[in-house]
Amino acid sequence: MTTNHRMTGLSEDMKESVMKYLKYWYAFLIAIVISMATAFFYLSTVAPKYKVSSTLLMQDDKKGDGELKGTAFSDLNMFHTDKKVDNEMEVLRSRELIYKVLKSLSLETSYFRKEGLKDKELYGNSLPLKITVIALSPLAYTKSLTIQPVNESSFMLGDKDEHQVYEYGKEIRRTGYAFRVQKGPAKWKNNSPVRIKFNNMYTMTEAYSQTRLSVLPIIKDANTVVVSLEDAVPQRGIDILTTLIKTYNDENVTKKNIIAVNTINFIDKRLAYLSRDLSNVEQDVESYKQDNMVTDVSADAQINMVKSGEYRQMLSAAEVQLRVIESLERYLGQNNNQFKMVPSSLSINNITLNELTSKFNTLQQERNRMLRTSNANNPLVLNLTDQLITLKSNIEENLHNIKQGILIERNNLSAMASQFSSKIHSAPAVERGLLERSREQAVKMSLYRYLLQKREETTLSLSGTVPTSQVIDKPAYHSIPVSPKKQLIYLSAVLFGCLVPAATIYGKQLLNNKVKDPKDIELLTGVRLLGVLSHLDKNETKVMESNSRSTMSELFRYIRSNLHFMNSGMPNQVLLVTSCMKSEGKTFFSLNLGMTLASVNKRVVILEFDLRKPDLLEKMKMKKGIGITGYLEQKDMEIEEIIQQSELSPNLSVIDCGEIPENPAETMMHPRIGQMIEALKTKFDYVIIDTAPVGLVADAFSLASYTDASIYLVRYNYTDKLHLNILRDIYDHKKLNNPMVVFNDTKNENKRNYGYAGYGYGYGLQLNN
C-alpha cells in the first residue's frame, strides 16, 4: 500500500511538472517552427562537405635500420635512424610537404558560381577558365573578383566598381595581384559570372597541417594508417591526397638515392687510400722476413707454451701426492692413533701401500671386535696387537720410499717446466716485430674487403629503391556528406526550439519567489493544509449561498469538514484568522467560512479584531456600531449590545471593531477581551476572529490564548516564500494554537483534484505564472 502510494505521488508530481510547461505549448510550437526554418535556410546556403580517404601501409623500422637497411653500413649502429609509423605520420602532416602539394595543384585560387542561395565551388573539369598566378600581395586575399565572358576571345574582370575587358592569355596587373586567365575545360553556363578568391597558401597549409588533414592508424601500433580530409569538392580532395602520397614517396626515394650516391663516393675514396696503404704494409712484411730469415715463428712458440703447461700440470700433481704422504706420516707418528684405522691412500697410486693399509685396517677391526668379549691380555688379542705393530712399521717404511720417489720426480718436472718457460721468454724480438706487421696487414686487408663489399651492395640498392609506403586503398570519397548532417541539424533545431522556451519558463520560475504550490507550505513550515481556495473576480466577496454548487462553495464545505477531522476531535469553537501581510484574503475567508458554518444551522459570530484597517462591515455593507472598542471601554455594557445580525444568514452575526483606538496593541491586552469571548462562546457555536496580519503587527498573538485553532491565509503568487519563515516560527514556538493553513486565490492552470469522502472537486490550481 505504501509503495503504491509513493508511486502514485511520484506520478502526480511528474504530471504536475510537465503541465507547467505544456500550458505554454504555443511558445514551444513557435520556437520549433522558427528553429526548423533557420535550419532549412542554413542547409540551403551551406555547401556539403565529403570525406576523402586513403589507406597506406607504412614501413615501420623499429630496429632502427632506416634508409640504410640493405645498403652500406647497415650493420653499424652508429648510422641507424629510428623510423616508426608515428614519425612518418607526422611527416605526412608536415607543412613543407603540404605546401608543395597545394602549390603543385595551384590551389591559391578558388572559383565560385552562384546557384540558388549558395555559391557552388568549381574545380577541375568544371572550370570555364583557369588562372595562372604571377604575383600576390596580402591585399589580394581581401579582394573578391568576378569574371564574365564577353566573347570567345575576351572577358570582363570586375573588382568592386571597376570593370574592364581583357583578352585570354594576356597578363593582368593591378594593385595587389598579377595573373593570366586561360580558357578552362568546361563551357560557360548561361554566361553567368564566376567569382574569384585568392587564398593565402601559408594559412591554408597551416589549416591542413593542424586540423583539416587527418592521419591516424587503423588500430593502435598498426603499420596501416588512414589519411583523410573533408572537402566541399570531392575531386579536389582526391587530387590532394593522391599528390600528397606521391610527393611523400618521391621524397623518400630521392632521400635514399642521395644517401646511396654519397656512400659510393665515400667508399671509392677510402678504397683508393687503403689500396696504397696496403701495398706499403705488404712490402714491409716481405722485407722484414727476408732480412731476419723467418718463416713461422709463432708455431714454435705455441708448441713451447703447450709443453710448459703440461709439465706444470704434472708438477702440481706431484706436489699434491707429496702433501698427502706427509699427512699420513704425521698421522701414523702420533701414539694415540696406534690402534685406529689408517686413512685411505687418497691420490697415492701404490699397490703395496694400498694392500698394507687394507690389511692393517682389517686386523684393527678384528682386534676391536674381540675386545668387546675379551680383555687386552687375551693371547689372541696380544697376537693381533703384535701383527698391527709390525704392519704399521711396514706402512711407515713404504711411505718413506714412496716419498723419496715423488721428490725425485718433482725435481725432474720442475726442471723441464723451467726449460720450456725459458724458451718462451727468450723468444727473439724478431717474432714480435713480425706479429706486429702481420696484424697491421690483416686489419687493412679486412677493411679493404669490407668497403669493397659495401660498395657493391650500395650499387645494387640504388637500382632497386622502392617507396616507403604502399597504397592499399586509393583516395576516394564517401557518397554521403559528413557535414552538414541534415538529420542532426534538424534534430538540434527541434531540441533548440524546445530548450529555449523551457529555459525561459524555468528561469522565470526560478526568479519568482512567490508561493505557488501548497506543497511548498507543508515542506517549508510543517503546518497542515486545511484547504485550497480558487481564484475569484476582484469585486466578489461572498460565495456561500443556499444550495450553491459552485466550485468555491464546495471548497468551503470541504474546509468545514476538515475543521473537525484535522483537529482530532478537539474543540474548535473559537477560530482565529490571520496572515503574514494584508490583502491575502483574511476578511473574505472569515466571512465565507462563517456563512458556510451557518448554512448547517450553526450559530456563528465574526469578530472584526483588525483594529488598524477594518473592512469587514464595509464588505458586508453594514453600518458601524459601538463595536469591540466601545465594549472594552464601558464596563457596564452587555455583550448583546454590540452584536449585529447579518442579513446574509439568520445564523450569522457580526461584531465590528468600533472606533479605531490610538494604541491598538495595548487595547488587545485589555482584560475584558477574555470575558467577551467567554460570553460569546455561551451564545454561539463558532466564534471567528478576523485579526491583523502577524507579519506587520503582533495583535493576533495577544488573542492566541483565547482561541482553539488558528487559520493562516497564504495567497497564491502573492505571499513571498521568505514570509513562510514567520509561519514556521509560529509553528515551532507554538505562538498560535493549532495552526492550519488555507491556500487562497489559485488560478485555473495545472489541473489538480482534491477529493473528500469519495467525491472529487476539480478546481484550477496555478503552480507557475
C-alpha positions in Angstrom: 0.0 0.0 0.0 2.8 2.4 0.9 4.7 1.6 -2.3 1.7 2.2 -4.4 1.0 5.5 -2.6 4.6 6.6 -3.3 4.4 5.6 -6.9 1.1 7.5 -7.3 2.6 10.6 -5.6 5.6 10.4 -7.9 3.4 10.1 -11.0 1.3 13.1 -9.9 4.4 15.2 -9.3 5.8 14.3 -12.7 2.5 15.1 -14.3 2.4 18.4 -12.5 5.9 19.3 -13.6 5.1 18.5 -17.2 1.9 20.6 -17.1 4.0 23.6 -16.0 5.5 23.6 -19.5 2.6 22.2 -21.6 0.4 25.2 -20.8 2.9 27.2 -22.9 2.6 24.8 -25.9 2.2 27.7 -28.3 5.6 29.1 -27.3 7.2 25.7 -28.0 5.5 25.4 -31.4 6.6 28.9 -32.5 10.2 28.3 -31.3 10.3 24.9 -33.1 8.9 26.4 -36.4 11.5 29.2 -36.2 14.3 26.8 -35.5 13.3 24.5 -38.3 13.1 27.4 -40.7 16.5 28.6 -39.7 17.9 25.1 -40.1 16.4 24.9 -43.6 17.8 28.2 -44.6 21.3 27.2 -43.2 21.2 24.0 -45.2 20.2 25.8 -48.3 23.2 28.2 -48.1 26.0 25.8 -46.9 27.8 23.6 -49.3 28.1 20.0 -48.2 31.5 18.5 -47.4 32.5 15.0 -48.3 35.1 12.8 -46.6 38.0 11.7 -48.8 40.3 9.0 -47.5 43.1 6.6 -48.5 44.7 3.7 -46.7 48.5 3.3 -46.6 50.8 0.5 -45.4 53.8 2.3 -43.8 57.3 0.9 -43.4 57.9 0.5 -39.6 61.6 0.1 -38.9 61.7 -0.5 -35.1 65.3 -1.8 -35.3 66.5 1.5 -36.5 67.9 0.5 -39.9 66.1 3.4 -41.5 67.1 4.3 -45.1 70.4 2.4 -44.7 68.8 -1.0 -44.4 70.2 -3.3 -47.1 72.9 -0.7 -48.1 76.3 0.2 -46.9 76.9 0.4 -43.1 73.5 -1.1 -42.3 75.3 -3.3 -39.8 76.8 -0.3 -37.9 74.6 1.0 -35.1 76.2 4.5 -35.4 74.4 5.0 -38.7 71.0 3.7 -37.6 68.0 6.0 -37.8 64.8 5.1 -35.9 62.0 5.1 -38.4 58.5 4.4 -36.9 54.9 4.8 -38.2 54.3 7.6 -35.7 57.2 9.6 -37.1 56.0 9.0 -40.7 52.5 10.2 -39.8 54.0 13.5 -38.7 56.0 13.7 -41.9 52.7 13.4 -43.9 51.3 16.3 -41.9 54.4 18.4 -42.2 53.8 21.9 -43.6 56.6 21.8 -46.1 55.1 18.7 -47.7 51.6 20.0 -47.7 52.7 23.4 -49.2 54.4 21.6 -52.1 51.1 19.6 -52.7 48.9 22.7 -52.6 51.3 24.7 -54.8 51.5 21.9 -57.4 47.7 21.8 -57.7 47.5 25.6 -58.0 45.1 25.9 -55.1 46.0 29.5 -54.5 42.8 30.4 -56.5 39.2 29.4 -55.7 36.3 29.7 -58.2 32.6 30.1 -57.3 29.4 30.4 -59.2 26.0 31.4 -57.7 23.5 28.6 -57.8 20.3 29.3 -55.9 21.0 30.5 -52.3 24.6 29.2 -52.2 27.8 29.6 -54.0 29.0 26.4 -55.8 32.7 26.0 -55.9 34.2 25.0 -59.3 37.2 22.8 -59.7 39.0 20.8 -62.4 36.9 19.9 -65.4 34.0 22.1 -64.3 36.1 25.3 -64.7 35.3 27.5 -67.6 38.5 29.4 -67.0 41.9 28.8 -65.4 44.0 31.5 -63.7 47.8 31.4 -63.6 49.0 33.4 -60.6 52.1 35.6 -61.2 52.3 37.6 -58.0 50.0 38.1 -55.0 50.3 40.5 -52.1 48.3 40.4 -48.8 45.9 42.9 -50.3 44.8 40.3 -52.9 43.5 38.0 -50.2 40.8 40.6 -49.3 39.5 41.1 -52.8 36.6 39.3 -54.5 36.9 39.4 -58.3 34.3 38.4 -60.9 35.0 37.3 -64.4 32.2 37.2 -67.0 32.7 36.2 -70.7 32.3 38.9 -73.4 33.0 36.7 -76.5 35.2 33.8 -77.5 38.5 35.8 -77.0 37.8 38.2 -74.2 36.2 38.5 -70.8 35.3 41.2 -68.3 37.1 41.4 -65.0 35.2 43.1 -62.2 36.8 44.5 -59.0 34.2 46.3 -56.9 33.2 49.4 -59.1 36.0 48.8 -61.6 35.2 46.6 -64.7 37.5 46.2 -67.6 37.7 43.9 -70.6 40.8 41.7 -71.2 41.8 39.1 -73.7 42.6 35.5 -72.7 46.3 34.8 -72.1 47.2 38.4 -71.5 49.0 39.4 -68.3 46.7 41.4 -65.9 48.4 43.6 -63.4 46.6 45.6 -60.7 47.2 46.7 -57.2 47.8 43.7 -55.1 47.9 41.0 -57.8 49.1 39.9 -61.2 47.8 36.8 -63.2 46.8 35.4 -66.6 43.4 34.0 -67.5 43.2 31.0 -69.8 40.1 29.1 -71.0 39.1 26.1 -69.0 37.9 22.7 -70.0 34.2 23.5 -69.3 31.9 25.8 -71.2 30.4 28.9 -69.7 26.9 28.3 -68.2 24.5 31.0 -69.3 27.4 33.4 -69.3 26.9 33.7 -65.5 29.8 35.4 -63.8 32.4 33.4 -61.8 33.7 34.8 -58.6 37.4 34.6 -57.9 39.0 34.4 -54.5 42.7 34.2 -53.8 43.9 32.0 -50.9 46.9 32.6 -48.6 48.9 29.4 -49.2 50.6 29.6 -45.8 47.3 29.9 -44.0 45.8 27.1 -46.0 48.9 25.0 -45.3 48.6 25.6 -41.6 44.9 24.7 -41.7 45.6 21.4 -43.4 48.5 20.5 -41.2 46.7 21.2 -37.9 43.1 20.2 -38.5 41.9 19.6 -42.0 44.3 16.7 -42.8 43.9 13.6 -40.6 46.5 10.8 -40.4 45.5 8.0 -38.0 46.4 4.3 -37.6 43.6 1.9 -38.2 44.3 0.2 -34.8 46.9 1.0 -32.2 50.5 0.1 -33.0 49.5 -0.9 -36.6 51.5 -0.2 -39.7 48.4 0.6 -41.7 47.2 4.3 -41.5 44.3 6.2 -42.9 44.9 9.6 -44.5 41.7 11.6 -44.8 40.3 15.1 -45.2 37.0 16.8 -45.7 36.3 18.9 -48.8 33.3 20.5 -50.5 34.7 19.4 -53.9 35.4 15.6 -53.7 37.7 15.6 -56.8 39.9 18.2 -55.2 40.2 16.1 -52.1 41.1 13.1 -54.1 43.8 15.1 -56.0 45.2 16.5 -52.8 45.6 13.0 -51.2 47.0 11.5 -54.4 49.5 14.2 -54.8 50.4 14.1 -51.1 51.1 10.4 -51.2 53.1 10.6 -54.5 55.2 13.6 -53.2 55.8 11.8 -49.9 57.1 8.6 -51.7 59.1 10.6 -54.2 60.9 12.5 -51.5 61.7 9.3 -49.6 63.1 7.7 -52.8 65.2 10.8 -53.5 66.5 10.8 -50.0 67.5 7.1 -50.2 69.2 7.7 -53.6 71.2 10.7 -52.3 72.4 8.6 -49.3 73.4 5.8 -51.7 75.3 8.0 -54.1 77.2 9.8 -51.3 78.0 6.4 -49.8 79.5 5.2 -53.1 81.7 8.3 -53.4 82.9 7.9 -49.9 83.8 4.2 -50.3 85.7 5.0 -53.6 87.9 7.5 -51.8 88.6 5.1 -48.9 89.4 2.2 -51.3 92.0 4.2 -53.2 93.7 5.3 -50.0 93.6 1.7 -48.5 95.0 0.2 -51.7 98.1 2.4 -51.4 98.5 1.8 -47.7 98.0 -2.0 -48.0 100.7 -2.3 -50.7 103.2 -0.5 -48.4 102.5 -2.8 -45.5 102.8 -6.0 -47.5 106.2 -4.8 -48.9 107.4 -4.1 -45.4 106.5 -7.6 -44.2 108.2 -9.2 -47.1 111.4 -7.2 -46.5 111.4 -8.0 -42.7 111.2 -11.8 -43.3 114.0 -11.7 -45.8 116.3 -9.7 -43.5 115.7 -12.0 -40.5 115.2 -15.3 -42.4 111.9 -16.0 -40.6 109.1 -18.3 -41.8 106.6 -19.2 -39.0 108.0 -18.4 -35.5 104.5 -18.3 -33.9 104.1 -22.1 -34.4 107.2 -23.0 -32.3 106.2 -20.5 -29.6 102.8 -22.2 -29.4 104.3 -25.6 -29.0 106.6 -24.4 -26.2 103.6 -22.9 -24.4 101.7 -26.2 -24.6 104.6 -28.2 -23.3 105.3 -25.8 -20.5 101.7 -26.0 -19.4 101.8 -29.8 -19.4 104.9 -30.0 -17.2 103.5 -27.5 -14.8 100.3 -29.5 -14.5 102.3 -32.7 -13.8 104.4 -30.8 -11.2 101.3 -29.7 -9.4 100.0 -33.3 -9.2 103.4 -34.5 -7.7 103.1 -31.7 -5.1 99.6 -32.9 -4.1 100.9 -36.5 -3.6 103.8 -35.4 -1.6 101.5 -33.4 0.8 99.2 -36.5 1.2 102.2 -38.7 2.1 103.4 -36.2 4.7 100.0 -36.1 6.2 99.9 -39.9 6.5 103.3 -39.9 8.2 102.2 -37.4 10.8 99.1 -39.4 11.5 101.0 -42.7 12.0 103.6 -41.0 14.1 101.1 -40.0 16.8 100.9 -42.5 19.7 97.1 -42.0 20.3 96.5 -43.2 16.7 98.2 -46.6 17.2 95.1 -48.7 17.3 93.0 -46.5 15.0 92.1 -47.0 11.4 94.6 -45.7 8.8 93.1 -43.3 6.3 92.9 -44.4 2.7 95.8 -43.5 0.5 93.7 -40.9 -1.4 95.6 -39.9 -4.6 98.7 -42.2 -4.0 98.6 -44.9 -6.7 100.8 -47.6 -5.0 99.6 -51.2 -4.8 101.9 -52.2 -1.9 100.8 -49.3 0.2 97.1 -50.0 -0.5 97.5 -53.7 0.4 99.3 -52.9 3.7 96.7 -50.2 4.6 93.8 -52.6 3.8 95.3 -55.4 5.9 96.1 -53.1 8.8 92.5 -51.8 8.9 91.1 -55.4 8.7 93.2 -56.6 11.7 92.3 -53.4 13.6 88.6 -54.2 13.1 89.2 -57.8 14.2 91.0 -56.7 17.4 88.2 -54.2 18.2 85.6 -56.9 17.8 87.5 -59.3 20.2 87.9 -56.6 22.8 84.1 -56.5 23.1 84.1 -60.0 24.6 87.8 -60.3 25.9 90.3 -58.2 27.7 93.6 -56.8 26.3 95.7 -59.6 27.8 94.0 -62.3 25.9 96.6 -64.2 23.8 94.6 -63.8 20.7 94.3 -60.1 21.3 98.0 -59.8 22.0 98.8 -61.7 18.8 96.7 -59.2 16.8 98.4 -56.3 18.6 101.9 -57.6 17.6 100.7 -58.0 14.0 99.4 -54.5 13.9 102.6 -53.0 15.2 104.6 -54.9 12.5 102.2 -53.7 9.8 102.4 -50.1 11.0 106.2 -50.2 10.7 105.9 -51.6 7.2 103.5 -48.9 6.2 105.8 -46.2 7.5 108.7 -47.6 5.6 106.7 -47.9 2.4 105.5 -44.3 2.8 109.1 -43.1 3.2 110.2 -44.9 0.0 107.2 -43.5 -2.0 108.0 -40.0 -0.7 111.6 -40.3 -1.9 110.4 -41.3 -5.4 108.0 -38.4 -5.6 110.7 -36.0 -4.6 112.9 -37.1 -7.4 110.0 -36.9 -9.9 109.1 -33.4 -8.7 112.6 -32.1 -9.2 112.7 -33.5 -12.8 109.3 -32.0 -13.7 110.4 -28.6 -12.3 113.5 -28.6 -14.4 111.6 -29.4 -17.6 108.9 -26.8 -16.9 111.6 -24.2 -16.3 113.3 -25.2 -19.6 110.2 -24.6 -21.7 109.4 -21.3 -19.9 112.8 -20.1 -20.6 112.3 -20.8 -24.3 109.0 -18.8 -24.3 110.5 -15.8 -22.5 113.6 -15.9 -24.7 111.7 -15.6 -28.0 113.6 -13.3 -30.3 112.3 -9.7 -30.8 112.0 -10.5 -34.5 109.0 -12.6 -33.7 107.2 -9.7 -32.1 108.1 -7.4 -34.9 106.7 -9.9 -37.4 103.5 -10.3 -35.5 103.0 -6.5 -35.3 103.5 -6.2 -39.1 101.2 -9.1 -39.8 98.5 -7.7 -37.6 98.6 -4.3 -39.3 98.4 -6.1 -42.7 95.4 -8.2 -41.6 93.5 -5.1 -40.3 93.9 -3.1 -43.5 93.1 -6.2 -45.6 89.8 -6.8 -43.6 88.8 -3.1 -44.0 89.6 -3.1 -47.7 87.4 -6.2 -48.3 84.5 -4.7 -46.1 84.5 -1.5 -48.1 84.6 -3.3 -51.4 81.6 -5.5 -50.4 79.6 -2.5 -49.2 80.2 -0.7 -52.5 78.6 -3.5 -54.4 75.7 -3.7 -52.0 75.0 0.1 -52.3 75.2 -0.1 -56.1 72.6 -2.8 -56.1 70.3 -0.9 -53.7 70.5 2.2 -55.8 69.0 0.4 -58.8 66.2 -1.2 -56.7 64.9 1.7 -54.5 61.2 1.4 -53.6 58.8 3.9 -51.9 58.4 3.9 -48.1 54.6 3.5 -48.2 52.3 1.2 -50.2 48.8 2.3 -51.2 46.2 -0.2 -50.1 43.1 1.8 -50.9 43.4 4.6 -53.5 42.0 8.0 -52.5 38.2 8.0 -52.8 35.3 10.0 -51.3 32.2 8.8 -49.4 29.0 9.5 -51.2 27.2 10.7 -48.1 28.3 14.2 -46.9 29.9 14.4 -43.5 28.7 17.9 -43.0 26.3 19.5 -42.6 24.4 16.5 -41.2 20.8 17.2 -42.1 19.2 14.8 -39.6 21.4 16.1 -36.8 20.8 19.7 -37.7 17.0 19.3 -37.8 17.1 17.3 -34.6 19.2 20.1 -33.0 16.7 22.6 -34.3 13.8 20.8 -32.6 15.8 20.4 -29.4 16.8 24.1 -29.5 13.2 25.1 -30.2 12.1 23.1 -27.1 15.1 24.2 -25.0 14.7 28.0 -25.4 11.1 28.2 -24.2 11.7 25.6 -21.5 14.8 27.6 -20.2 12.8 30.8 -20.3 9.9 29.3 -18.3 12.3 27.6 -15.9 14.3 30.9 -15.4 11.0 32.8 -14.8 10.0 30.2 -12.2 13.4 30.3 -10.6 13.4 34.1 -10.3 9.8 34.1 -8.9 10.0 33.8 -5.1 6.2 33.7 -4.6 4.4 30.8 -3.1 2.7 28.8 -5.9 2.3 25.3 -4.6 0.6 24.1 -1.4 3.5 21.6 -1.1 5.9 24.4 -0.5 3.9 25.4 2.6 4.0 21.9 4.1 7.7 21.3 3.2 9.0 24.7 4.5 6.8 25.0 7.6 5.4 21.6 8.6 2.0 23.2 9.1 -1.1 21.2 8.0 -3.0 22.4 5.0 -6.7 22.9 5.8 -7.8 23.6 2.3 -7.3 25.4 -1.0 -9.4 28.2 -2.5 -9.6 29.0 -6.2 -9.5 32.5 -7.8 -12.5 34.8 -7.9 -13.2 38.1 -9.5 -11.8 41.1 -7.9 -15.1 42.5 -6.6 -16.6 39.2 -5.5 -16.6 39.0 -1.7 -19.1 36.2 -0.8 -19.6 32.9 -2.5 -21.7 30.9 0.0 -25.4 31.0 -0.8 -28.0 28.4 0.0 -28.0 25.4 -2.3 -25.0 26.8 -4.2 -23.0 24.1 -6.1 -20.2 26.4 -7.3 -16.6 25.3 -7.1 -15.8 27.8 -4.3 -18.9 26.8 -2.3 -17.7 23.1 -2.4 -14.2 24.2 -1.3 -15.6 26.0 1.7 -17.7 23.0 2.6 -14.5 20.9 2.3 -12.7 23.2 4.7 -15.7 23.0 7.1 -15.4 19.2 7.1 -11.6 19.4 7.6 -12.0 21.6 10.7 -13.4 18.7 12.6 -11.2 15.9 11.2 -7.9 17.8 11.3 -8.5 18.9 14.9 -8.7 15.3 16.1 -12.0 15.8 17.8 -10.7 18.7 20.0 -13.0 21.7 20.4 -12.6 24.3 17.6 -15.3 26.8 18.8 -13.0 29.9 18.7 -11.2 30.3 15.4 -8.5 32.9 14.8 -8.0 34.0 11.2 -4.7 35.8 10.3 -2.0 36.0 7.6 1.5 37.4 7.1 0.6 40.6 5.3 -2.5 42.5 4.1 -4.6 41.6 1.0 -4.1 37.8 1.5 -7.9 37.3 2.0 -8.5 37.1 5.7 -11.8 39.1 5.7 -13.0 37.2 2.6 -12.2 33.9 4.2 -13.7 34.8 7.6 -17.0 36.0 6.0 -17.5 32.9 3.8 -16.3 30.5 6.5 -19.0 32.0 8.8 -21.6 31.6 6.1 -20.5 28.0 5.4 -20.9 27.1 9.1 -24.2 29.0 9.4 -25.6 27.0 6.4 -25.6 23.9 8.6 -27.6 25.6 11.4 -24.6 26.6 13.4 -24.7 29.9 15.2 -21.7 31.9 14.1 -20.3 35.3 15.1 -17.5 37.1 13.3 -15.3 39.5 15.4 -13.6 42.3 13.5 -10.4 42.4 15.5 -8.4 44.2 12.9 -8.2 47.4 14.9 -6.0 49.2 12.4 -7.7 48.9 9.0 -11.0 47.2 9.5 -13.1 46.4 6.3 -15.4 43.5 7.3 -18.6 45.6 7.7 -17.8 47.5 4.6 -17.7 44.3 2.5 -20.9 43.2 4.2 -22.5 46.6 3.5 -23.4 47.0 7.2 -23.3 50.1 9.4 -20.7 50.5 12.1 -21.9 50.2 15.7 -20.4 50.7 19.2 -18.1 47.7 18.5 -15.4 46.0 20.4 -13.6 49.2 21.5 -16.8 50.6 23.0 -17.5 47.4 24.8 -13.9 47.4 26.3 -14.2 51.0 27.5 -17.7 50.7 29.0 -17.6 48.2 31.8 -21.3 48.0 32.3 -22.1 47.3 28.7 -23.6 43.9 27.9 -22.3 41.7 25.0 -25.7 41.8 23.3 -25.4 45.5 22.7 -22.6 45.1 20.2 -23.8 42.1 18.3 -25.3 42.8 14.8 -27.4 40.4 13.0 -26.2 39.7 9.4 -28.7 39.9 6.5 -26.8 37.1 4.7 -28.0 34.4 7.1 -30.2 34.2 10.2 -27.4 32.2 11.9 -24.6 34.6 11.2 -23.8 37.6 13.5 -21.1 40.3 13.3 -19.3 42.4 15.9 -17.4 45.3 14.3 -14.2 46.9 15.8 -15.9 50.2 16.7 -13.8 53.3 16.9 -10.1 52.7 15.9 -8.1 53.2 19.1 -4.9 55.3 19.3 -2.9 52.4 20.6 -4.3 49.1 19.2 -1.6 46.9 20.8 -2.5 47.9 24.3 -6.2 47.6 23.5 -5.5 44.0 22.5 -4.2 43.3 26.0 -7.5 44.5 27.7 -8.7 42.0 30.3 -12.4 42.3 29.1 -11.4 40.6 25.9 -11.4 37.2 27.6 -14.7 37.9 29.3 -16.2 38.9 25.9 -15.0 35.7 24.2 -16.3 33.5 27.0 -19.7 35.3 26.8 -19.8 34.7 23.1 -18.9 31.0 23.5 -22.1 30.6 25.5 -24.3 32.2 22.8 -22.6 30.9 19.6 -21.4 27.6 18.3 -18.4 29.2 16.5 -16.6 32.5 17.2 -14.4 33.6 14.2 -11.8 36.3 15.0 -10.6 38.3 12.0 -7.3 39.9 13.0 -4.5 42.0 11.6 -1.5 40.4 9.7 1.1 38.9 12.1 3.9 39.9 9.7 3.2 43.6 10.4 1.9 43.7 14.0 1.6 41.3 16.9 -2.1 41.8 17.6 -3.1 38.2 16.7 -0.6 36.8 19.3 -2.4 38.7 22.1 -5.6 36.7 21.2 -3.9 33.3 20.9 -4.7 32.2 24.4 -8.4 32.6 23.9 -8.6 30.5 20.7 -9.0 26.8 20.0 -7.5 26.8 16.5 -5.7 29.3 14.2 -6.2 29.6 10.4 -3.3 31.2 8.5 -4.0 32.5 5.0 -1.4 32.2 2.2 -2.2 33.8 -1.1 -1.1 32.2 -4.4 1.6 34.2 -6.3 1.4 37.0 -3.7 2.9 35.7 -0.5 6.7 35.7 -0.6 8.4 32.4 0.3 10.5 34.3 2.8 7.4 35.2 4.7 6.8 31.5 5.4 9.6 31.7 7.9 7.1 33.7 10.1 4.6 30.7 9.9 7.5 28.4 10.6 8.4 30.4 13.7 4.7 30.4 14.8 4.5 26.6 14.4 7.9 25.8 16.1 7.3 28.1 19.1 3.5 27.5 19.4 2.7 31.1 19.3 -0.8 30.3 17.9 -2.9 27.3 19.0 -3.4 24.5 16.5 -2.2 26.5 13.4 -3.6 25.4 10.0 -3.1 26.9 6.5 -5.6 27.9 3.8 -4.0 28.4 0.3 -6.0 31.2 -1.4 -6.6 32.6 -4.9 -5.2 29.7 -7.0 -5.7 30.0 -10.8 -7.1 27.6 -13.5 -3.7 26.2 -14.5 -2.1 22.8 -14.0 -5.3 20.9 -13.0 -5.1 19.0 -9.8 -8.0 17.3 -8.0 -8.7 17.2 -4.3 -11.4 14.9 -3.0 -13.2 14.0 0.2 -15.4 11.1 1.1 -15.2 9.7 -2.5 -16.2 12.9 -4.3 -13.7 14.9 -6.4 -13.9 18.6 -6.6 -11.9 20.0 -9.5 -10.6 23.5 -9.4 -7.8 25.5 -11.1 -4.5 25.5 -9.3 -1.8 27.7 -10.6 1.7 26.4 -9.9 3.5 28.7 -12.3 2.7 32.1 -13.6 
